[in-house]
């Protein structure tokens, strides 16, 4: 054999052996055997295989703790109280923890590994969250990068509050070797219990969004988990000041059509600000303008931040925060019951809109949001 080939082959052989040893050690060292998880002082007791994150371990037992990021530790949604001492909070957990959370040993369940018997506390309503088997009934492009996907339940019905979300279960595909879950707000109305509609924007490199935009087809089977979330219309007479952009449209579409369909919250006026860069990013214009014409309490304010001359845009222009600021200052009457803020979108958008709302007297505990992870 040529001496030139000996070196690379030897390195390759050593690398293969090391990879095999690491794989074996991982299986041996991480084989924690059977563990016990006691929930709510023994209300439920699970016998589980140790070694996996608590979030995934509970999901395998059909107990679904909300997680907007699918267990990546970036949303802070999967909090639960771990009574058992499992060590100090990890750096990945601390950004999501208040001093009270830390004192009560609230943890992110995606960051806690099941390496010993655990005692935890969970809200009882999580026990009713289900996994639904569905198939894709329809896929429609509403913009160049947002798809409206309609799922039909294969059996049973789903009950949810307008504004809640589900987790889409993405199976392995291409180079993705493990199933993942991602959270999406439902845009369908709660009265349609046989369907779930989602608005899914393509995120470059996103595992779930790439699957939906490049792989998913009408007729495909899909699993959904839920419903989750506390984003909903509050039963007060205060006027709703709502702001969204892109796929942040989803929970508001559900809320508005539910209110119009049922007559819910009859004392509320609704102002909806929807921001986009150009008309290429704007959608549901005709539908929402038609809703505005039929529903006197609903006021729709679409705005473009970078309209092109050839688009002949006649609506509001500027950053959505500036449009919101102008309307709160000069256009929207402030009723005796005051205003409430409702926001859905990126953390940056939500923070900027929150500052504008607070400037005009909306107190922070009256600003509700659905923040993308």
Secondary structure, 3 states (H helix, E strand, C coil): CCHHHHHHHHHHHHHHHHHHHHHHHHHHHCCCCEEEEEECCCCEEEEEECCCEHHHHHHHCCCCCCCCCCCCCCCCCCEEEECCCCCCCCHHHHCCCCHHHHHCCEEECCCCECCCCEEEECCHHHHHCEEEEEEEEEEEECCCCEEEEEEEECCCCCCCCCCCEEEEEECCECCECCCEEEEEEECCCCCCCCEEEEEEECCCCCHHHHHHHHHCCCCCEEEEEEEECCCCCCCCCCEEEEEEEHHHHHHHHHHHHHHHHHCCCCCCCEEEEEEECCHHHCCCHHHHHHHHHHCCCEEEEEEECCCCHHHCCCCEECCHHHHHHHHHHHCCCCCCCCEEEEEEECHHHHHHHHHHHHHCCCCHHHEEEEECC
